[in-house]
Amino acid sequence: MALTNTAIQNAKPAEKPYKLYDTDGLFMQVTPAGGRWWRFKYRFEGKEKLLSLGTYPDVSLKQARDKRDDARKLIANDQIDPSEKRQQIKAEKILSSANSFELVAREWWSTHMKNKAETHKDKVIRRFELYLFPWIGNIPIADITAPQLLQVVKRIENLNKLETAHRALQTAGQVFRYAVQTGRAIRDITYDLKGALPATTTKHMAAFTDPKDIAELLRAIDGFNGTVTVQCALKLSPLVFARPSELRQAKWSDIDLEAGEWRYVVSKTKTDHLVPLSKQAVEILKVMHPLSGHREYVFPGGHSPLRPMSEAAVNAALKRMGYDTQTQITGHGFRAMARTILHERLNVDPHIIEHQLAHTVPDNLGSAYNRTRFIEQRKAMMQQWADYLDSIKNKQQE
């Protein structure tokens, strides 16, 4: 006889558990504490089994019967054990939560970023945390769709950060490809978003290329009234062609003042690099040595001498001197300044310039970059460049 809602409502707790039977294996178990549990008894491969279908009244009589019927169909039509199917679904849910976009992204970051410069690593993880994780971090990476990701990067674009949106999409693509490689996603959905964002315009670092402007800048640096550390960093910036992050993290252990050499690993390409130091560059470093020679970094931070000076220190100093770092000169612009003047005014071979800038320029021998290639020419070029800067600075004063 089929169970009724009236019989269920009239069921009272007893000293021992008892059952109220419906049909086709469905029954309700009433506990001494008053709990009412739906159970489905069935046989699979000759063994009697029980499947829990929830509690009453959360699961009504009709819903319990529907669940029973679904389980019976699995057995009859697909030869699938309903209990094993439930365990499989639970396992898949656990696996999905363990493969959320954020967890996979952090795993990719720790694996692929471990040999990158700290500043670059920080920028990448901050991009995730600010622009991606809040919106798709908790979603299983295999479940994220192209429209979902597009909505996220469009949100960044609407903040007037188009370049950041492009970078976020590019980085997300690396995470998706990593997920594919590790068996947690089927494909990289960022391929479907090619052209979805407006193209960015190439933004060149602000730099002076007129000798008169350069001379005025050099004199302004000589008259800078900030700290000795920042002034020396400013003076050295045009002389070594290093990226600002590399200059601020320069270590005394990498510098040989007697030989006039600075050896370090390029942050962008992770290749060894050698900078021949002009006489002028050596003199600037000799000014710094009594101040920081007993420490690790040539240019220690103002708040913590155990760390390098701030990434923004040089640009902040340029602004303090009255320069617009967006349109006139920036810390990174000293490299472009040297490249332009050396080639266009001093007629230096571009290959020598590019090697000193630590750019990967394949030659006819197939080698992309060698830290000692053209070393004698580079030594001569660096001294010629330092002398040229002195000459235009002093000439403008005459």
C-alpha positions in Angstrom: 0.0 0.0 0.0 1.4 3.4 -1.0 2.4 5.9 1.7 0.3 9.0 2.2 1.0 12.5 3.4 -1.5 12.0 6.2 0.4 8.9 7.4 3.6 10.8 7.4 2.3 13.7 9.4 0.7 11.3 11.9 4.0 9.4 12.4 5.3 9.9 16.0 8.7 9.1 17.4 9.0 5.7 19.2 11.6 4.2 21.5 13.2 2.4 18.5 13.5 3.5 14.8 10.7 2.2 12.6 9.8 2.3 8.9 6.9 3.6 6.8 6.9 1.8 3.5 5.8 3.3 0.1 6.2 1.3 -3.1 9.1 0.0 -5.3 11.7 0.1 -2.5 10.9 3.6 -1.1 10.4 3.9 2.6 10.7 6.5 5.4 12.7 5.8 8.6 11.4 7.5 11.7 14.0 7.9 14.5 13.5 8.2 18.2 14.6 11.8 18.0 11.9 12.6 15.5 13.9 12.6 12.3 12.2 11.3 9.2 14.6 10.0 6.6 13.8 8.9 3.1 15.5 5.6 2.0 15.5 3.6 -1.3 16.2 -0.1 -1.0 17.4 -1.8 -4.2 19.4 -4.6 -5.6 22.4 -4.2 -7.8 24.5 -7.0 -9.2 22.9 -9.4 -6.6 23.6 -7.2 -3.6 21.0 -5.3 -1.5 21.8 -1.6 -1.1 20.4 1.5 0.5 20.3 5.0 -1.0 19.6 8.1 1.1 17.2 10.5 -0.5 17.1 13.3 2.1 14.9 14.2 5.0 11.2 15.1 5.4 9.8 17.8 5.1 12.8 19.2 3.1 12.1 16.4 0.6 8.4 15.9 0.1 6.8 12.5 -0.7 6.5 13.4 -4.4 10.1 14.5 -4.5 11.2 11.3 -2.8 9.3 9.2 -5.3 10.9 11.2 -8.2 14.3 10.5 -6.8 13.5 6.8 -6.4 12.3 6.7 -10.0 15.5 8.4 -11.3 17.5 5.8 -9.4 15.5 2.9 -10.8 16.1 4.3 -14.3 19.8 4.3 -13.8 19.7 0.6 -12.7 17.3 -0.5 -15.4 18.4 1.5 -18.4 22.1 2.2 -17.8 23.2 -0.6 -15.5 24.6 2.1 -13.1 24.6 1.8 -9.3 22.9 5.0 -8.0 25.1 5.0 -4.9 28.3 4.9 -7.0 26.8 7.6 -9.3 26.3 9.8 -6.3 29.8 9.3 -5.0 31.1 10.1 -8.5 29.1 13.4 -8.6 30.5 14.3 -5.1 34.0 13.6 -6.2 33.6 15.7 -9.4 32.3 18.6 -7.2 35.3 18.3 -4.9 37.6 18.2 -7.9 35.9 21.2 -9.5 36.3 23.3 -6.3 40.0 22.2 -6.2 40.4 23.4 -9.8 39.0 26.9 -9.4 40.5 29.6 -11.6 42.2 31.2 -8.6 43.8 28.0 -7.4 45.1 27.0 -10.9 46.3 30.6 -11.5 48.2 30.7 -8.2 49.7 27.3 -9.0 50.7 28.6 -12.5 52.2 31.7 -10.9 54.3 29.9 -8.4 55.6 27.5 -11.1 56.2 29.9 -14.0 57.1 33.1 -12.1 59.6 31.7 -9.6 62.6 32.8 -11.7 61.2 36.2 -12.7 62.1 39.5 -11.1 60.2 40.3 -7.9 58.7 43.4 -9.4 57.3 41.5 -12.3 56.0 38.7 -10.1 54.2 41.3 -7.9 52.6 43.0 -10.9 51.3 39.7 -12.3 49.8 38.5 -9.0 48.3 41.9 -8.3 46.7 41.9 -11.7 45.0 38.6 -10.8 43.9 39.8 -7.4 42.5 43.2 -8.6 40.9 42.3 -11.9 40.3 38.6 -12.3 39.9 36.7 -9.0 37.0 38.8 -7.7 34.9 37.8 -10.7 36.0 34.3 -11.8 38.3 33.2 -9.0 35.9 30.7 -7.4 34.6 29.2 -10.7 36.0 25.9 -11.8 38.4 26.7 -14.6 36.8 24.2 -17.0 33.4 25.9 -16.5 34.4 29.4 -17.4 33.0 30.5 -20.8 34.4 33.0 -23.3 31.5 35.4 -22.6 32.2 35.3 -18.9 35.8 36.2 -19.4 35.0 38.9 -21.9 32.7 40.5 -19.4 35.6 40.6 -16.9 38.1 42.2 -19.3 35.5 44.6 -20.6 35.0 45.7 -17.0 38.8 46.6 -16.9 38.5 48.4 -20.3 35.6 50.5 -18.9 38.0 51.7 -16.2 40.0 53.3 -19.0 42.7 50.7 -18.6 42.7 49.1 -22.0 46.4 48.0 -21.8 45.7 46.4 -18.4 42.7 44.6 -20.0 44.9 43.2 -22.7 47.5 42.1 -20.2 44.9 40.4 -18.0 43.5 38.6 -21.0 46.9 37.5 -22.1 47.8 36.3 -18.6 44.5 34.5 -18.3 45.3 32.7 -21.5 48.6 31.4 -20.0 46.6 30.0 -17.0 44.1 28.3 -19.3 46.8 26.7 -21.4 48.5 25.5 -18.2 45.1 24.0 -17.1 44.9 22.2 -20.5 48.4 20.9 -20.0 47.6 19.6 -16.5 44.3 18.0 -17.5 42.0 20.5 -15.8 40.5 22.3 -18.8 39.7 21.2 -22.4 40.8 24.3 -24.2 42.1 27.8 -23.9 38.9 30.0 -24.3 41.0 33.2 -24.8 41.4 32.1 -28.4 37.7 32.9 -28.9 38.4 36.4 -27.7 40.9 37.4 -30.4 40.0 40.9 -31.5 37.4 41.3 -28.7 39.2 44.3 -27.2 40.2 47.4 -29.2 43.9 47.5 -30.2 46.2 49.4 -28.0 48.4 52.1 -29.4 52.1 51.7 -28.9 53.3 53.8 -26.1 57.0 54.8 -26.1 58.8 55.8 -23.0 59.2 59.5 -22.7 62.8 60.5 -23.6 64.8 63.5 -24.6 66.6 63.3 -28.0 67.6 66.9 -28.4 71.2 67.6 -27.0 70.0 70.9 -25.6 67.2 69.2 -23.6 69.7 66.5 -22.5 72.2 69.1 -21.3 69.6 71.0 -19.3 68.5 67.7 -17.7 72.1 66.8 -16.8 72.6 70.1 -15.1 69.3 69.8 -13.3 70.5 66.4 -11.9 73.8 68.0 -10.8 71.7 70.5 -8.9 69.3 68.0 -7.4 68.8 68.7 -3.7 67.4 65.4 -2.6 69.3 62.5 -1.0 72.7 61.5 -2.2 71.4 58.0 -3.0 68.7 59.3 -5.4 71.1 61.8 -7.0 73.7 59.2 -7.7 71.0 56.9 -9.1 69.9 59.8 -11.4 73.5 60.5 -12.4 74.2 56.8 -13.2 70.9 56.3 -15.1 72.1 57.8 -18.4 75.5 56.1 -18.2 74.7 52.4 -17.9 71.6 51.8 -20.2 70.0 49.6 -17.5 66.3 49.3 -16.9 65.1 51.2 -13.8 64.3 48.0 -11.9 67.8 46.7 -12.6 69.5 49.8 -11.6 67.7 50.2 -8.3 68.5 46.5 -7.5 72.2 46.8 -8.4 74.4 44.9 -5.9 77.9 45.6 -4.8 78.8 41.9 -5.3 78.1 42.3 -9.0 80.3 45.4 -9.4 84.1 45.5 -10.0 85.3 49.0 -9.6 88.9 48.1 -10.5 87.9 46.4 -13.7 85.1 48.9 -14.4 82.4 46.3 -14.9 78.9 45.6 -13.7 77.6 42.1 -14.2 74.0 41.2 -13.5 71.1 39.1 -14.8 68.7 40.9 -17.1 65.3 41.0 -15.5 63.3 40.6 -18.7 65.3 37.8 -20.5 67.1 36.2 -17.5 70.4 36.4 -19.4 73.8 37.4 -18.0 74.7 40.9 -18.9 77.9 42.9 -18.7 78.0 46.7 -18.5 81.4 48.3 -19.1 81.6 51.3 -16.7 82.9 54.6 -17.9 85.3 56.6 -15.7 82.4 58.8 -14.9 80.2 55.9 -13.8 83.0 54.5 -11.6 83.4 57.9 -9.9 79.6 58.0 -9.1 79.8 54.5 -7.6 82.8 55.6 -5.5 80.7 58.3 -4.0 78.1 55.7 -3.0 80.6 53.1 -1.7 81.2 54.8 1.7 77.4 55.1 2.2 76.3 51.6 1.1 79.4 49.5 0.4 78.9 47.5 3.6 75.4 46.6 2.5 74.0 44.4 -0.3 72.4 47.1 -2.5 74.2 50.0 -4.1 71.1 52.2 -3.7 69.4 51.2 -0.4 65.9 52.2 0.4 65.2 55.3 2.6 63.0 53.4 5.0 64.8 50.1 5.0 68.5 50.0 4.0 68.2 46.2 3.7 66.0 46.6 0.7 66.7 48.5 -2.6 65.3 52.0 -3.1 61.8 52.5 -4.2 60.9 51.6 -7.8 59.3 55.1 -8.1 62.3 57.0 -6.6 63.9 58.1 -9.9 60.6 59.1 -11.5 59.6 60.9 -8.4 62.9 62.8 -8.4 62.4 63.8 -12.1 58.9 65.1 -11.2 60.4 67.0 -8.3 62.8 68.6 -10.7 59.9 69.8 -12.8 59.8 67.1 -15.5 56.7 65.5 -16.9 57.4 61.7 -16.8 54.6 61.1 -19.2 55.7 63.4 -22.0 59.3 64.5 -21.4 61.6 62.0 -19.6 61.1 58.9 -17.5 63.6 56.6 -15.8 63.2 54.1 -18.6 63.6 56.8 -21.2 67.4 57.1 -20.6 67.8 53.9 -22.6 65.9 55.3 -25.6 67.8 58.6 -25.3 71.2 56.8 -25.5 70.1 54.6 -28.4 68.9 57.5 -30.5 71.9 59.8 -29.9 74.5 57.1 -30.2 73.1 56.0 -33.6 72.0 59.3 -35.1 74.6 61.7 -33.8 77.6 59.6 -32.9 77.2 57.0 -35.7 77.7 54.0 -33.5 76.8 50.6 -35.1 73.3 49.6 -34.1 74.4 46.0 -33.3 76.8 47.3 -30.6 74.1 49.6 -29.1 71.5 46.7 -29.1 73.9 44.4 -27.4 74.6 46.9 -24.7 70.9 47.4 -24.2 70.7 43.6 -23.7 68.3 43.2 -26.5 68.1 39.9 -28.2 69.1 40.6 -31.8 69.9 37.5 -33.8 73.0 37.9 -36.0 74.1 36.0 -39.2 75.7 33.4 -37.0 72.4 32.6 -35.3 73.4 33.7 -31.8 70.8 35.9 -30.1 72.8 37.5 -27.4 76.3 37.0 -25.9 77.3 39.2 -22.9 80.9 39.6 -24.1 80.2 40.1 -27.9 81.5 43.4 -29.2 82.9 44.0 -25.7 85.8 46.1 -26.8 83.6 48.2 -29.0 81.1 48.5 -26.2 83.7 49.7 -23.7 84.8 52.4 -26.2 81.1 53.3 -26.8 80.3 53.7 -23.1 83.3 55.9 -22.5 82.5 57.9 -25.7 78.9 58.3 -24.5 79.9 59.5 -21.0 82.4 62.0 -22.5 79.7 63.2 -25.0 77.3 63.9 -22.1 79.9 65.8 -20.2 80.7 67.8 -23.3 77.1 68.9 -24.1 76.5 69.7 -20.4 79.6 71.9 -20.1 79.2 73.4 -23.5 75.7 74.7 -22.7 77.2 76.4 -19.7 79.9 78.3 -21.7 
